[in-house]
Amino acid sequence: MRYLPLTHDDRRAMLARIGVSDVDALFRDVPATALAPLSAFDLPDTNGELEVERALTGLAAKNVAAGAAPFFCGAGAYKHHVPSAVDHLIQRSEFLTSYTPYQPEIAQGTLQYLFEFQTQVALLTGMDVANASLYDGSTATAEAVLMAQRITKRGKAILSGGMHPHYAETVETVAGLFGPMTRSAVTPGGAEDIIALIDEETACVVVQSPDVFGLIRNLRPIADAAHARGALLVAVVTEAVSLGLLEPPGAQGADIVAAEGQSIGNGLNFGGPYVGLFATREKYVRQMPGRLCGETVDAQGRRGYVLTLSTREQHIRREKATSNICTNSGLCTLAFTIHLSLLGEEGLARLARLNHAKASALADVLAAVSGVEVLTPAFFNEFTVYLPKPAAAVVDQLAAKGVIAGVPASRLLPHDASVANLLIVAATETNSDEDFAALANALKEVLK
Amino acid sequence: MSEVRYTDQHEWIRLDGEEATVGITKYAAESLGDVVFVELPASGKTVSAGGEAGVVESVKAASDIYAPAGGTITTANSALEKEPSKVNEDPEGAGWFFKMTLADKAEFNKLMDSAAYAKFVKTL
């Protein structure tokens, strides 16, 4: 096998065929303002390892690490305690260095943990079948919309305004190629008239619960309204720990569940790698994207694991494949599976109750600060507060006082002036009463 | 009296009066191996000659089924959804995929007869 795919002749032939003079001409449409000349980066030509380490340590010290301050950021990425056993086990080289199995059946250990993972995801979401994971929650949501478009042979998707805006943008980028994407308007309190938007052209309605403002949604009426018009309900979950306490989307009529699994077993990781959870009803399994692991028996009747329904996949169905996803988030999936196995069903339920108790305590503390109003009537471990000043500036001032107060809604919805004073705050089992007091006291000073 | 024709995509089509029945040939069924899933067209769907009209999936491959001639689907063999193995057991009988009415019988007449198809298969 050649590892250098293109020769100069190949490249010339390809450029000639599409009628382009050189490779740079392909990037002609990139605005000049977006192009920085390499000289703009003030990097020394050479430096010793010690100098580089010193320089980078200095840069890193400018950050406040999530574990080094009272920390209340959520909005799609949650700081939870990950037991040290998780990191210890996933660093075994058999796990750490292996790629998605392309000769799958030789990797029985990998297939077994993927099978366990799928079982856990199906149980958590209340669905029949789950795949071996996708890249993250947002791309899983985009794949869910593509799948709904395939099943219903319709193009239109209605995206709840309560969905994380980054998720909505991902869906619009990917699935928007195959039909119109409509975003429903939502008030920060969560009121939304999404049912009125469903029509006979609608492939699916996409609703996140708890939503980006922390509000727990009742999916059942939306599912019923969607089904009455031949559309599907895609349920989105960005905080997987919530599934330990809330009614699973499957029990509320969801046809596809797309979720972010980072909260279980995985650190914040600077925003990735994360792990997308994807589950559906058995009748739709052939339209499901991604790899699917199954349990079977060998010729001697012994238990074994296989990748199944591969005929949906790209390496067999080529351009007719259900999706371009031929891989999964293997190591993050393993971390999820180990952590959830350590917790068990009762442990997850207790962890979820603890998260809710922490957030409820934080809400009480913040509501007692003059001028602060808690807007979210029903939440899990995250909620939205109204501040008497623009939230982005308040967050900066609090950061200077050593408190990472949460995510200003304006950072997610920069063009929506109505959210300027809203702050999204999350509390998990990692937050202490001292953290709550530190936030409340610093907030009182900043709002004075 | 019914007439049977064949396509180079290995479908057979049998015309009985106004209605034609379509399936995949014995050669195709044997090449695919054990069929595990069949996706059938909806009744009332109009198809053109060579247009996609379903999917057949075996343990080793998935292939599209094409309409041998243009027309309208009247019935699909829903028994295949429960028992796709019928395609292997009796590909040119109980393993039929769908029935259709033809828009233009000339398209049917242009297809290979059994002798021509047998000759075609020998070249593969």
Chai-1 contact restraints between the chains, C-beta under 6 A:
chainA,res_idxA,chainB,res_idxB,connection_type,confidence,min_distance_angstrom,max_distance_angstrom,comment,restraint_id
A,T311,B,E57,contact,1.0,0.0,6.0,A-B,restraint_1
A,T311,B,A62,contact,1.0,0.0,6.0,A-B,restraint_2
A,R317,B,A62,contact,1.0,0.0,6.0,A-B,restraint_3
